[in-house]
Structures are given as structure tokens and as C-alpha cells.
């Protein structure tokens, strides 16, 4: 009903993603960017969506860098760029950008997990373990990360997080 409203299109794209309609999400984000080329959130969302799947990584990096030109102080956009670099195997670049991202937003469990992932691929297990523990302190119920922690040979994170009680899913 309002095909020229970039804000509504962006919200629709997010709704499509939550429904598992990836193709519709991508098309709607592209339409949002077509209507408003400086829509930093749409640029970042599309770029991160590609990076998360490890696809269209050159385009992902271009999109996220455009978003950063608009919102240069956004830790979340920096995280997206770091993740795109990580997926592309540009690990030193990923680490440098992730350091900057975490300096801006240090209480985000996904960013801390990404930080640990980068360190692990760089064979810095001590830092990987530290960052993953910080992520688990922020989100103790993250079962995927708990499994990854154990698979990396770091043991049971609960042994290291004795004061942090796992939360039930859906509770904050």
C-alpha cells in the first residue's frame, strides 16, 4: 500500500527474515536501498545477511562499507564488516575491525562470539576462550556456543562460569 516508504519496506524485510522468507527479504532490502541509497540499516542488514551465509562476500563488504560511511561510529555495522572479512578469510582485517566494534559495544553476546571465532581461526585459543566466556556471561543459555566451546576443547563452560546461572530460553 505504500511502495515508496523505505521505513515500511525495511520493516517488511525484517518480517520476511523472521518468517524464513530469505528471497523476499533480500528483494525487499534491495528495494529499500533503491528508494533510499543512504539507508544505513538496510545496507548493513543485507550485507550482514550475505556474510552470515558466507555468500556474495564482495557485495557484502561493499554494502557494509557504504553503511559505515553513513554511520561510522556504529559498533554493529563494524561487527558486520568484521564478520564479512572473517567469512572471506581476511582474518587480520576481521580482527582489527572487531576490536573497534567491541570497543564501541562491549556487552553484545553475538559480537563477543564473533570475536572468539576470529581468534580461534587465528589459532589464539586463549583469547577465543576468553571472548566466548564473555559471550556466555551475557547469554548463558546459548547452547550453540556452549557446544562450540566444548568442541574447541575448552571443557564445560559452567566450570568457568560458576557464578553465572544458565537462563531458560525466552527469558532475559
C-alpha positions in Angstrom: 0.0 0.0 0.0 3.0 2.3 0.5 5.6 1.1 -2.0 7.7 4.3 -1.7 8.1 4.1 2.1 11.6 2.9 2.8 10.9 2.6 6.5 8.0 0.3 6.0 9.9 -1.7 3.4 12.7 -2.2 5.8 10.3 -3.4 8.5 8.8 -5.8 5.9 12.2 -7.2 5.1 12.8 -7.9 8.7 9.4 -9.6 9.0 10.3 -11.7 5.9 13.5 -12.8 7.6 11.7 -13.8 10.8 9.3 -15.9 8.7 12.2 -17.6 6.9 11.5 -16.0 3.6 15.0 -15.1 2.7 14.5 -14.4 -1.0 11.7 -11.9 -0.2 13.8 -10.3 2.5 16.7 -9.8 0.0 14.4 -8.4 -2.6 12.7 -6.0 -0.2 16.1 -4.8 1.2 17.3 -4.2 -2.3 14.1 -2.2 -3.0 14.6 -0.2 0.3 18.2 0.7 -0.8 16.9 1.6 -4.3 14.5 4.0 -2.8 16.9 5.4 -0.2 20.5 4.6 -1.2 21.8 6.0 2.2 19.6 3.7 4.3 22.4 2.5 6.5 20.4 -0.1 8.4 19.2 -1.7 5.1 22.7 -1.7 3.7 24.0 -3.3 6.9 21.2 -5.8 7.2 21.7 -7.0 3.6 25.4 -7.1 3.9 25.3 -9.0 7.2 22.7 -11.4 5.8 25.1 -12.3 3.0 28.1 -12.5 5.3 26.2 -14.8 7.8 25.6 -17.3 5.0 29.1 -16.8 3.5 27.7 -15.7 0.2 28.2 -12.7 -2.1 31.1 -11.7 0.2 32.4 -8.9 -2.1 29.0 -7.4 -2.3 28.6 -7.8 1.4 31.7 -5.9 2.2 30.7 -3.1 -0.3 27.3 -2.8 1.3 28.6 -2.7 4.9 31.3 -0.2 4.0 28.6 2.1 2.5 26.6 1.8 5.7 29.8 2.7 7.7 30.2 5.9 5.6 26.7 6.9 6.8 27.1 5.6 10.4 30.9 5.5 11.1 30.5 5.0 14.8 28.2 2.0 14.8 29.7 -0.9 16.5 27.1 -3.2 15.0 28.0 -2.2 11.5 31.6 -2.7 12.3 30.7 -6.2 13.5 29.1 -6.9 10.2 32.2 -5.8 8.3 34.4 -7.9 10.6 32.2 -10.9 10.0 32.3 -10.4 6.2 36.1 -10.3 6.4 36.1 -13.4 8.6 33.9 -15.3 6.1 36.2 -14.2 3.3 39.3 -15.5 5.2 40.6 -12.0 5.7 41.3 -12.7 9.4 43.7 -9.9 10.3 41.3 -7.4 8.8 38.5 -9.0 10.7 40.3 -8.9 14.0 41.2 -5.2 13.6 37.7 -4.2 12.8 36.2 -6.5 15.5 38.5 -4.8 18.1 37.0 -1.5 17.2 33.4 -2.9 17.2 33.8 -4.4 20.7 35.3 -1.2 22.0 32.1 0.6 21.0 29.6 -2.2 22.0 31.2 -4.5 24.6 28.0 -6.1 26.0 26.7 -7.8 22.9 27.0 -11.7 23.1 26.9 -12.2 19.3 29.8 -9.7 18.8 31.8 -11.4 21.6 31.1 -14.8 20.0 32.3 -13.5 16.6 35.4 -12.1 18.3 36.1 -15.5 19.7 35.5 -17.2 16.4 38.1 -14.9 14.8 40.6 -15.6 17.5 40.1 -19.3 17.1 40.7 -19.2 13.4 43.9 -17.2 14.1 44.9 -20.1 16.5 44.8 -17.8 19.5 42.9 -20.2 21.8 43.3 -18.3 25.0 41.7 -15.2 23.5 39.0 -17.3 21.8 38.1 -18.9 25.1 38.1 -15.5 26.9 35.8 -13.9 24.3 33.4 -16.9 24.3 33.2 -16.9 28.1 32.3 -13.2 27.9 29.6 -14.0 25.4 28.3 -16.8 27.7 28.3 -14.4 30.6 26.0 -12.2 28.6 23.9 -15.0 27.2 24.3 -18.1 29.4 21.5 -20.0 27.6 23.4 -20.0 24.2 23.5 -23.8 23.7 25.2 -23.5 20.3 28.1 -21.5 21.8 28.3 -23.9 24.7 28.6 -26.8 22.3 31.2 -24.9 20.3 33.1 -24.2 23.5 33.3 -27.9 24.3 34.2 -28.9 20.7 37.1 -26.5 20.8 38.5 -28.5 23.7 37.8 -25.8 26.3 35.8 -28.1 28.6 32.5 -27.3 30.2 31.9 -23.5 30.3 29.9 -23.9 33.5 33.1 -24.9 35.3 34.5 -21.4 34.4 31.2 -19.6 34.8 30.3 -20.8 38.3 28.6 -17.6 39.3 26.5 -17.3 36.1 23.3 -19.4 36.1 22.0 -20.5 32.7 18.8 -18.8 31.8 15.8 -20.6 30.4 15.2 -19.9 26.7 13.0 -16.9 26.2 13.9 -15.2 29.5 16.1 -12.3 29.9 
